[in-house]
Amino acid sequence: MTVRWGVAGPGPIAAKVLGDLIHVPDAELTAVGSRSARRAEAFAAAHAAATGRARTPRAHGSYRALLDDPEVDVVYLATPHPTHRALALAALGAGKAVLVEKSFTVTPAATREVVAAAGTAGRFAMEAMWTRFCPAVARLRELVADGAIGEVCTVTADLGVRHPVDPATQAYRPEDGDGLLFHMGVYPVSFAQMLLGTPEAVVAHGVVHESGVDVEESVLLRYPGGRSALLFASLRSPAPGEARVLGTGGWIQVPPRFHYPARIVLHRRGRDPETIDTPLIGAGYTHELAEVTDRIAGGHTESEIMPLADTVAVQDVLAEIADQLGMRVVEGPAELP
């Protein structure tokens, strides 16, 4: 069967992600939804031209019209984070599956509400954490599971860019989910959660912009058995974008940028380093799009690689970081306007 995709929020991120649909058999973008009909039409035309599809996706001038489209099986939500809750709930209520761009929402309560709605509707739902589906990360998980580096003790990860804001021309808006945590800070947290599970303690220090959003954070996560994660993210300064998984018998390096790697380096105690190359397909989003397509075609409601319980656990950590930093977090409405 062909899984028919729709997209809500036809911006640059959606264009990059859905450009990889061309690499996924039995997947097709059939509809685009935006609050602007002109913007939806432009995105649909550009997607058809870029992918060489003969059929141009239908353009809808509202999100409700997209969700009412009978030829859409799954909706990719690429709107600002505070709008995810309302759109996901409406999509699930309309019988659609959802792929929700990370971060899933901006509060644990909203995340749990969407997860519960997915269960009630019996529809597939997943956070679009593409990192977990990269072949290099899949290989890393296999090595860890096979005991290649012994027992995992510590995970480190950093991700930073220089993103100065000129108050005369730009602004950070908590109402739009702006800032570091929900855009980039989620990557190190999710990476650590994938390997270590749910922490028993969170300690966060950072810098908060006058608007109330974070622009830098250093985070220490403590886990049972003395395990830990050391995480850093920044909009003030560049950072290598490297991750390391340290074990009792060696360690695995994930070279920059760790959130979409094509290579890992295995360091076993007493052996020479082993470089493992695992190229990405397309821009790297192909792997998560294929997972969603396959799961929906098979009648599944979750991904085993990015289960909803992991999304809930990550969202709880993000909330603790936001609270300790004193961030201003604004959740959008629960219903579409």
ZAVOVEX-667412 format. One record per residue (C-alpha): x, y, z; residue number from 1; residue in three letters. Coordinates in Angstrom, 3 decimals. Layout:
REM residues N
+----------+----------+----------+------+------+
|       c1 |       c2 |       c3 | resi | resn |
+----------+----------+----------+------+------+
|        X |        Y |        Z |  NUM |  ALA |
...
+----------+----------+----------+------+------+
END
This chain:
REM residues 337
+----------+----------+----------+------+------+
|       c1 |       c2 |       c3 | resi | resn |
+----------+----------+----------+------+------+
|    0.000 |    0.000 |    0.000 |    1 |  MET |
|    1.008 |    3.603 |   -0.528 |    2 |  THR |
|    1.097 |    5.625 |    2.692 |    3 |  VAL |
|   -0.207 |    9.079 |    1.926 |    4 |  ARG |
|    1.485 |   11.934 |    3.768 |    5 |  TRP |
|    0.291 |   15.401 |    4.614 |    6 |  GLY |
|    2.270 |   18.227 |    6.172 |    7 |  VAL |
|    1.148 |   20.985 |    8.511 |    8 |  ALA |
|    3.579 |   23.883 |    8.556 |    9 |  GLY |
|    5.202 |   24.121 |    5.120 |   10 |  PRO |
|    8.451 |   25.822 |    6.090 |   11 |  GLY |
|   12.156 |   25.179 |    5.493 |   12 |  PRO |
|   12.341 |   22.282 |    7.965 |   13 |  ILE |
|    9.404 |   20.524 |    6.324 |   14 |  ALA |
|   10.976 |   21.016 |    2.904 |   15 |  ALA |
|   14.243 |   19.413 |    4.027 |   16 |  LYS |
|   12.540 |   16.498 |    5.774 |   17 |  VAL |
|    9.942 |   15.664 |    3.150 |   18 |  LEU |
|   12.430 |   16.009 |    0.317 |   19 |  GLY |
|   13.637 |   12.575 |    1.459 |   20 |  ASP |
|   10.252 |   10.962 |    0.835 |   21 |  LEU |
|   11.455 |   10.295 |   -2.698 |   22 |  ILE |
|   13.787 |    7.639 |   -1.219 |   23 |  HIS |
|   10.959 |    5.833 |    0.601 |   24 |  VAL |
|    9.031 |    3.279 |   -1.433 |   25 |  PRO |
|    5.255 |    3.368 |   -1.024 |   26 |  ASP |
|    5.272 |    6.877 |    0.471 |   27 |  ALA |
|    3.913 |   10.015 |   -1.174 |   28 |  GLU |
|    3.190 |   13.583 |   -0.112 |   29 |  LEU |
|   -0.439 |   14.104 |   -1.107 |   30 |  THR |
|   -1.456 |   17.282 |    0.750 |   31 |  ALA |
|   -0.057 |   20.450 |    2.307 |   32 |  VAL |
|   -1.806 |   22.504 |    4.984 |   33 |  GLY |
|   -1.052 |   26.065 |    6.037 |   34 |  SER |
|   -2.878 |   29.094 |    7.400 |   35 |  ARG |
|   -1.919 |   30.675 |    4.067 |   36 |  SER |
|   -3.290 |   29.068 |    0.894 |   37 |  ALA |
|   -0.583 |   30.800 |   -1.133 |   38 |  ARG |
|    2.151 |   29.369 |    1.067 |   39 |  ARG |
|    0.655 |   25.880 |    0.825 |   40 |  ALA |
|    0.457 |   26.145 |   -2.964 |   41 |  GLU |
|    4.062 |   27.314 |   -3.237 |   42 |  ALA |
|    5.308 |   24.462 |   -1.039 |   43 |  PHE |
|    3.316 |   21.876 |   -2.991 |   44 |  ALA |
|    4.673 |   23.117 |   -6.319 |   45 |  ALA |
|    8.253 |   23.283 |   -5.031 |   46 |  ALA |
|    8.042 |   19.760 |   -3.611 |   47 |  HIS |
|    6.741 |   18.347 |   -6.881 |   48 |  ALA |
|    9.501 |   20.103 |   -8.824 |   49 |  ALA |
|   12.278 |   19.068 |   -6.430 |   50 |  ALA |
|   11.265 |   15.418 |   -6.277 |   51 |  THR |
|   10.172 |   15.017 |   -9.876 |   52 |  GLY |
|    6.738 |   13.813 |   -8.857 |   53 |  ARG |
|    4.162 |   13.975 |  -11.633 |   54 |  ALA |
|    1.417 |   14.693 |   -9.149 |   55 |  ARG |
|    1.472 |   17.979 |   -7.246 |   56 |  THR |
|    0.182 |   17.664 |   -3.670 |   57 |  PRO |
|   -3.140 |   19.347 |   -2.893 |   58 |  ARG |
|   -2.810 |   22.689 |   -1.110 |   59 |  ALA |
|   -5.139 |   23.557 |    1.776 |   60 |  HIS |
|   -5.482 |   27.057 |    3.206 |   61 |  GLY |
|   -6.169 |   25.791 |    6.733 |   62 |  SER |
|   -4.994 |   23.024 |    9.017 |   63 |  TYR |
|   -8.559 |   21.835 |    9.497 |   64 |  ARG |
|   -8.969 |   21.325 |    5.743 |   65 |  ALA |
|   -5.773 |   19.258 |    5.718 |   66 |  LEU |
|   -7.022 |   17.062 |    8.549 |   67 |  LEU |
|  -10.361 |   16.583 |    6.790 |   68 |  ASP |
|   -8.645 |   15.421 |    3.593 |   69 |  ASP |
|   -9.648 |   11.749 |    3.115 |   70 |  PRO |
|   -6.506 |   11.051 |    1.076 |   71 |  GLU |
|   -4.115 |   11.676 |    3.981 |   72 |  VAL |
|   -3.019 |    8.801 |    6.223 |   73 |  ASP |
|   -0.329 |   10.518 |    8.303 |   74 |  VAL |
|    0.389 |   14.165 |    9.065 |   75 |  VAL |
|    3.882 |   15.507 |    9.691 |   76 |  TYR |
|    3.619 |   18.409 |   12.143 |   77 |  LEU |
|    6.336 |   20.975 |   11.462 |   78 |  ALA |
|    4.710 |   24.006 |   13.057 |   79 |  THR |
|    6.150 |   25.897 |   16.084 |   80 |  PRO |
|    6.396 |   23.713 |   19.177 |   81 |  HIS |
|    3.587 |   25.320 |   21.225 |   82 |  PRO |
|    1.102 |   24.453 |   18.445 |   83 |  THR |
|    1.952 |   20.743 |   18.383 |   84 |  HIS |
|   -0.560 |   19.770 |   21.066 |   85 |  ARG |
|   -3.626 |   21.222 |   19.330 |   86 |  ALA |
|   -2.633 |   19.931 |   15.908 |   87 |  LEU |
|   -1.729 |   16.456 |   17.121 |   88 |  ALA |
|   -4.954 |   16.117 |   19.089 |   89 |  LEU |
|   -7.002 |   17.321 |   16.115 |   90 |  ALA |
|   -5.181 |   15.014 |   13.700 |   91 |  ALA |
|   -5.621 |   11.977 |   15.913 |   92 |  LEU |
|   -9.265 |   12.897 |   16.408 |   93 |  GLY |
|   -9.636 |   12.982 |   12.626 |   94 |  ALA |
|   -8.235 |    9.458 |   12.365 |   95 |  GLY |
|   -4.780 |   10.443 |   11.117 |   96 |  LYS |
|   -1.440 |    9.110 |   12.274 |   97 |  ALA |
|    1.090 |   11.771 |   13.325 |   98 |  VAL |
|    4.822 |   12.375 |   13.108 |   99 |  LEU |
|    5.458 |   15.305 |   15.448 |  100 |  VAL |
|    8.634 |   17.337 |   14.995 |  101 |  GLU |
|   10.853 |   17.378 |   18.047 |  102 |  LYS |
|   10.388 |   18.600 |   20.631 |  103 |  SER |
|    7.059 |   16.785 |   20.829 |  104 |  PHE |
|    5.420 |   19.603 |   22.836 |  105 |  THR |
|    6.729 |   22.131 |   25.350 |  106 |  VAL |
|    5.266 |   20.578 |   28.531 |  107 |  THR |
|    5.025 |   17.071 |   29.998 |  108 |  PRO |
|    1.269 |   17.480 |   30.487 |  109 |  ALA |
|    0.711 |   18.228 |   26.802 |  110 |  ALA |
|    2.922 |   15.311 |   25.761 |  111 |  THR |
|    0.985 |   12.915 |   27.970 |  112 |  ARG |
|   -2.288 |   14.283 |   26.608 |  113 |  GLU |
|   -1.236 |   13.564 |   23.020 |  114 |  VAL |
|    0.092 |   10.114 |   23.941 |  115 |  VAL |
|   -3.209 |    9.272 |   25.633 |  116 |  ALA |
|   -5.145 |   10.526 |   22.608 |  117 |  ALA |
|   -3.074 |    8.328 |   20.300 |  118 |  ALA |
|   -3.868 |    5.319 |   22.464 |  119 |  GLY |
|   -7.568 |    6.112 |   22.496 |  120 |  THR |
|   -7.646 |    6.636 |   18.740 |  121 |  ALA |
|   -5.507 |    3.567 |   18.056 |  122 |  GLY |
|   -3.379 |    5.616 |   15.672 |  123 |  ARG |
|    0.375 |    5.748 |   15.141 |  124 |  PHE |
|    2.227 |    8.609 |   16.816 |  125 |  ALA |
|    5.957 |    9.330 |   17.028 |  126 |  MET |
|    8.373 |   12.133 |   17.781 |  127 |  GLU |
|   10.552 |   13.019 |   14.779 |  128 |  ALA |
|   13.894 |   12.357 |   16.468 |  129 |  MET |
|   15.759 |   11.455 |   13.270 |  130 |  TRP |
|   19.007 |   10.778 |   15.134 |  131 |  THR |
|   17.755 |    7.428 |   16.407 |  132 |  ARG |
|   17.156 |    6.150 |   12.891 |  133 |  PHE |
|   20.542 |    7.028 |   11.412 |  134 |  CYS |
|   22.366 |    3.783 |   10.511 |  135 |  PRO |
|   25.412 |    4.846 |   12.535 |  136 |  ALA |
|   23.307 |    5.255 |   15.672 |  137 |  VAL |
|   21.566 |    1.949 |   15.020 |  138 |  ALA |
|   25.011 |    0.315 |   14.811 |  139 |  ARG |
|   26.036 |    2.052 |   18.040 |  140 |  LEU |
|   23.035 |    0.567 |   19.844 |  141 |  ARG |
|   23.922 |   -2.889 |   18.514 |  142 |  GLU |
|   27.499 |   -2.596 |   19.759 |  143 |  LEU |
|   26.352 |   -1.462 |   23.184 |  144 |  VAL |
|   23.802 |   -4.284 |   23.401 |  145 |  ALA |
|   26.486 |   -6.813 |   22.413 |  146 |  ASP |
|   28.757 |   -5.607 |   25.229 |  147 |  GLY |
|   31.448 |   -4.227 |   22.910 |  148 |  ALA |
|   32.398 |   -1.553 |   25.466 |  149 |  ILE |
|   31.243 |   -3.344 |   28.602 |  150 |  GLY |
|   28.736 |   -1.630 |   30.859 |  151 |  GLU |
|   27.876 |    1.919 |   29.823 |  152 |  VAL |
|   28.852 |    4.339 |   32.572 |  153 |  CYS |
|   28.687 |    7.818 |   31.056 |  154 |  THR |
|   27.347 |    9.606 |   27.999 |  155 |  VAL |
|   28.649 |   12.993 |   26.893 |  156 |  THR |
|   27.240 |   15.159 |   24.113 |  157 |  ALA |
|   27.532 |   18.763 |   22.990 |  158 |  ASP |
|   25.813 |   20.832 |   20.329 |  159 |  LEU |
|   26.332 |   24.538 |   19.777 |  160 |  GLY |
|   26.137 |   27.321 |   17.212 |  161 |  VAL |
|   26.741 |   31.046 |   17.335 |  162 |  ARG |
|   23.301 |   32.640 |   16.973 |  163 |  HIS |
|   23.424 |   36.284 |   18.018 |  164 |  PRO |
|   20.141 |   38.143 |   18.168 |  165 |  VAL |
|   19.949 |   41.783 |   17.153 |  166 |  ASP |
|   17.145 |   43.320 |   19.247 |  167 |  PRO |
|   16.495 |   45.819 |   16.460 |  168 |  ALA |
|   15.615 |   43.149 |   13.909 |  169 |  THR |
|   15.002 |   39.881 |   15.744 |  170 |  GLN |
|   13.458 |   38.615 |   18.926 |  171 |  ALA |
|   13.107 |   35.392 |   20.852 |  172 |  TYR |
|    9.438 |   34.598 |   21.435 |  173 |  ARG |
|    8.500 |   31.976 |   24.058 |  174 |  PRO |
|    5.032 |   31.932 |   22.467 |  175 |  GLU |
|    6.640 |   30.447 |   19.336 |  176 |  ASP |
|    8.823 |   27.988 |   21.221 |  177 |  GLY |
|   11.966 |   29.955 |   20.368 |  178 |  ASP |
|   15.302 |   29.461 |   22.043 |  179 |  GLY |
|   17.647 |   26.543 |   22.545 |  180 |  LEU |
|   15.947 |   23.820 |   24.564 |  181 |  LEU |
|   13.140 |   22.730 |   22.262 |  182 |  PHE |
|   15.162 |   23.127 |   19.054 |  183 |  HIS |
|   18.678 |   21.881 |   19.888 |  184 |  MET |
|   18.862 |   21.075 |   23.592 |  185 |  GLY |
|   16.539 |   18.138 |   23.064 |  186 |  VAL |
|   19.170 |   16.309 |   20.975 |  187 |  TYR |
|   21.712 |   15.638 |   23.773 |  188 |  PRO |
|   18.923 |   14.799 |   26.209 |  189 |  VAL |
|   17.303 |   12.303 |   23.862 |  190 |  SER |
|   20.680 |   10.753 |   23.008 |  191 |  PHE |
|   21.393 |   10.165 |   26.694 |  192 |  ALA |
|   17.894 |    8.801 |   27.279 |  193 |  GLN |
|   18.315 |    6.320 |   24.436 |  194 |  MET |
|   21.351 |    4.796 |   26.165 |  195 |  LEU |
|   20.771 |    5.329 |   29.879 |  196 |  LEU |
|   17.016 |    5.575 |   30.322 |  197 |  GLY |
|   15.315 |    7.875 |   32.814 |  198 |  THR |
|   17.550 |    9.836 |   35.204 |  199 |  PRO |
|   16.951 |    9.992 |   38.918 |  200 |  GLU |
|   18.288 |   13.556 |   39.198 |  201 |  ALA |
|   18.772 |   16.565 |   36.908 |  202 |  VAL |
|   21.096 |   19.520 |   37.546 |  203 |  VAL |
|   21.059 |   22.368 |   35.024 |  204 |  ALA |
|   22.904 |   25.676 |   34.770 |  205 |  HIS |
|   22.649 |   28.082 |   31.877 |  206 |  GLY |
|   21.946 |   31.464 |   30.390 |  207 |  VAL |
|   18.444 |   32.799 |   29.821 |  208 |  VAL |
|   17.719 |   35.619 |   27.380 |  209 |  HIS |
|   15.743 |   38.604 |   28.659 |  210 |  GLU |
|   12.726 |   37.263 |   26.746 |  211 |  SER |
|   12.669 |   34.192 |   28.976 |  212 |  GLY |
|   14.100 |   31.595 |   26.580 |  213 |  VAL |
|   17.373 |   29.774 |   27.110 |  214 |  ASP |
|   20.462 |   30.376 |   24.983 |  215 |  VAL |
|   22.938 |   28.068 |   26.742 |  216 |  GLU |
|   22.820 |   25.180 |   29.174 |  217 |  GLU |
|   25.073 |   22.679 |   30.891 |  218 |  SER |
|   23.245 |   19.650 |   32.240 |  219 |  VAL |
|   24.274 |   16.789 |   34.510 |  220 |  LEU |
|   21.983 |   13.762 |   34.635 |  221 |  LEU |
|   22.432 |   11.155 |   37.363 |  222 |  ARG |
|   21.273 |    7.566 |   36.909 |  223 |  TYR |
|   21.082 |    4.560 |   39.219 |  224 |  PRO |
|   24.347 |    2.692 |   39.735 |  225 |  GLY |
|   26.531 |    5.782 |   39.543 |  226 |  GLY |
|   25.974 |    6.328 |   35.812 |  227 |  ARG |
|   25.786 |    9.849 |   34.411 |  228 |  SER |
|   25.380 |   12.062 |   31.365 |  229 |  ALA |
|   27.229 |   15.341 |   30.777 |  230 |  LEU |
|   25.423 |   17.486 |   28.217 |  231 |  LEU |
|   25.997 |   20.937 |   26.746 |  232 |  PHE |
|   24.079 |   23.028 |   24.222 |  233 |  ALA |
|   24.467 |   26.644 |   23.169 |  234 |  SER |
|   23.260 |   29.417 |   20.904 |  235 |  LEU |
|   26.111 |   31.631 |   22.176 |  236 |  ARG |
|   29.111 |   29.664 |   20.989 |  237 |  SER |
|   29.966 |   26.969 |   18.444 |  238 |  PRO |
|   30.591 |   23.479 |   19.791 |  239 |  ALA |
|   31.978 |   20.414 |   18.002 |  240 |  PRO |
|   28.717 |   18.487 |   18.078 |  241 |  GLY |
|   30.350 |   15.280 |   19.295 |  242 |  GLU |
|   29.047 |   12.505 |   21.533 |  243 |  ALA |
|   30.850 |    9.768 |   23.438 |  244 |  ARG |
|   29.548 |    6.631 |   25.080 |  245 |  VAL |
|   31.954 |    5.506 |   27.800 |  246 |  LEU |
|   31.915 |    1.973 |   29.164 |  247 |  GLY |
|   33.892 |   -0.279 |   31.453 |  248 |  THR |
|   35.600 |   -1.934 |   28.474 |  249 |  GLY |
|   36.017 |    0.913 |   26.024 |  250 |  GLY |
|   34.153 |    3.760 |   24.425 |  251 |  TRP |
|   32.374 |    4.796 |   21.231 |  252 |  ILE |
|   32.964 |    8.171 |   19.645 |  253 |  GLN |
|   30.227 |    9.747 |   17.515 |  254 |  VAL |
|   32.067 |   12.423 |   15.485 |  255 |  PRO |
|   30.436 |   15.749 |   14.617 |  256 |  PRO |
|   27.626 |   16.197 |   14.147 |  257 |  ARG |
|   26.403 |   13.483 |   16.448 |  258 |  PHE |
|   22.718 |   14.122 |   15.769 |  259 |  HIS |
|   23.045 |   12.957 |   12.143 |  260 |  TYR |
|   26.281 |   10.938 |   11.998 |  261 |  PRO |
|   27.558 |    8.856 |    9.113 |  262 |  ALA |
|   30.407 |    7.350 |   11.144 |  263 |  ARG |
|   31.258 |    6.051 |   14.592 |  264 |  ILE |
|   34.611 |    4.993 |   16.046 |  265 |  VAL |
|   34.789 |    2.013 |   18.371 |  266 |  LEU |
|   37.583 |    2.022 |   20.954 |  267 |  HIS |
|   37.911 |   -1.344 |   22.687 |  268 |  ARG |
|   40.356 |   -1.578 |   25.551 |  269 |  ARG |
|   43.637 |   -3.011 |   24.291 |  270 |  GLY |
|   42.731 |   -2.788 |   20.591 |  271 |  ARG |
|   43.234 |   -0.290 |   17.798 |  272 |  ASP |
|   40.287 |    2.032 |   17.096 |  273 |  PRO |
|   37.762 |    0.703 |   14.571 |  274 |  GLU |
|   36.060 |    3.216 |   12.275 |  275 |  THR |
|   32.604 |    2.190 |   11.107 |  276 |  ILE |
|   31.185 |    4.121 |    8.155 |  277 |  ASP |
|   27.427 |    4.009 |    7.646 |  278 |  THR |
|   26.323 |    6.596 |    5.058 |  279 |  PRO |
|   23.012 |    8.373 |    5.281 |  280 |  LEU |
|   20.428 |    8.117 |    2.531 |  281 |  ILE |
|   19.397 |   11.488 |    1.135 |  282 |  GLY |
|   19.675 |   14.272 |    3.674 |  283 |  ALA |
|   19.351 |   11.750 |    6.506 |  284 |  GLY |
|   15.622 |   11.967 |    7.148 |  285 |  TYR |
|   14.904 |    8.967 |    4.922 |  286 |  THR |
|   15.431 |    6.513 |    7.747 |  287 |  HIS |
|   12.789 |    7.936 |   10.103 |  288 |  GLU |
|   10.348 |    8.473 |    7.220 |  289 |  LEU |
|   10.789 |    4.834 |    6.225 |  290 |  ALA |
|   10.157 |    3.733 |    9.798 |  291 |  GLU |
|    6.907 |    5.692 |   10.007 |  292 |  VAL |
|    5.761 |    4.498 |    6.599 |  293 |  THR |
|    6.508 |    0.862 |    7.415 |  294 |  ASP |
|    4.877 |    1.026 |   10.856 |  295 |  ARG |
|    1.690 |    2.577 |    9.498 |  296 |  ILE |
|    1.524 |    0.137 |    6.583 |  297 |  ALA |
|    1.902 |   -2.709 |    9.071 |  298 |  GLY |
|   -0.872 |   -1.440 |   11.338 |  299 |  GLY |
|    1.396 |   -0.517 |   14.249 |  300 |  HIS |
|    0.717 |    2.381 |   16.618 |  301 |  THR |
|    4.282 |    2.992 |   17.849 |  302 |  GLU |
|    7.922 |    2.680 |   16.834 |  303 |  SER |
|   10.117 |    0.390 |   18.888 |  304 |  GLU |
|   13.074 |    2.641 |   18.083 |  305 |  ILE |
|   11.394 |    5.871 |   19.230 |  306 |  MET |
|    8.590 |    4.717 |   21.542 |  307 |  PRO |
|    6.243 |    7.221 |   23.106 |  308 |  LEU |
|    7.468 |    6.308 |   26.602 |  309 |  ALA |
|   10.898 |    7.643 |   25.638 |  310 |  ASP |
|    9.349 |   10.877 |   24.389 |  311 |  THR |
|    7.543 |   11.290 |   27.715 |  312 |  VAL |
|   10.764 |   10.658 |   29.635 |  313 |  ALA |
|   12.689 |   13.191 |   27.532 |  314 |  VAL |
|    9.947 |   15.788 |   27.944 |  315 |  GLN |
|   10.122 |   15.379 |   31.726 |  316 |  ASP |
|   13.859 |   16.132 |   31.640 |  317 |  VAL |
|   13.320 |   19.167 |   29.405 |  318 |  LEU |
|   10.736 |   20.474 |   31.862 |  319 |  ALA |
|   13.151 |   20.058 |   34.774 |  320 |  GLU |
|   15.849 |   21.938 |   32.856 |  321 |  ILE |
|   13.419 |   24.729 |   31.976 |  322 |  ALA |
|   12.299 |   25.013 |   35.598 |  323 |  ASP |
|   15.841 |   25.125 |   37.001 |  324 |  GLN |
|   16.882 |   27.767 |   34.485 |  325 |  LEU |
|   13.782 |   29.866 |   35.124 |  326 |  GLY |
|   12.668 |   29.770 |   31.514 |  327 |  MET |
|    9.356 |   31.153 |   30.341 |  328 |  ARG |
|    7.509 |   28.271 |   28.667 |  329 |  VAL |
|    4.236 |   29.022 |   26.891 |  330 |  VAL |
|    1.997 |   26.132 |   25.868 |  331 |  GLU |
|   -0.439 |   26.753 |   23.037 |  332 |  GLY |
|   -4.174 |   26.036 |   23.132 |  333 |  PRO |
|   -5.526 |   22.514 |   23.234 |  334 |  ALA |
|   -7.819 |   23.051 |   20.254 |  335 |  GLU |
|   -7.410 |   24.431 |   16.768 |  336 |  LEU |
|   -8.832 |   27.949 |   16.360 |  337 |  PRO |
+----------+----------+----------+------+------+
END
